[in-house]
Amino acid sequence: MILSTTPQIEGHTIREYRGIVTGETIIGANMFKDLFAGIRDIVGGRAGAYEKVLSEAKETSMQEMIQRAQALGANAIVGIDIDYETVGANGSMLMVATSGTAVVI
């Protein structure tokens, strides 16, 4: 599966558009509380453990989007957008949402 944030893939012609595909992952507040309680690797203002959890959430969301594109018979996704948003009561959860257009190249 070829993934791109651009609307086209250089050197390839889009032969078919299969539709919009999405992926979503929500991380609960308890995970953040546990994470912050155990953070000891803050260096230069960065929290490596926190970044790792966010990266894993993004990867999970991307994999869900890829599976949906494959189910449509696509072999690439173009125009990918990744959004991070707080949801739930008092912003108690973090959602990572990915979207793009499933295509056949």
Buried (B, 14 or more C-beta within 10 A) or exposed (E): EEBBEEEEBEEBEBEEEBEBBBBBBBBEBEEBEEBEEEEEEEEEEEBEBBEEBBEEBBBBBBEBBBEBBBEBEBBBBBBBEBEEEEEEEEEEBBBBBBBBBBBBB
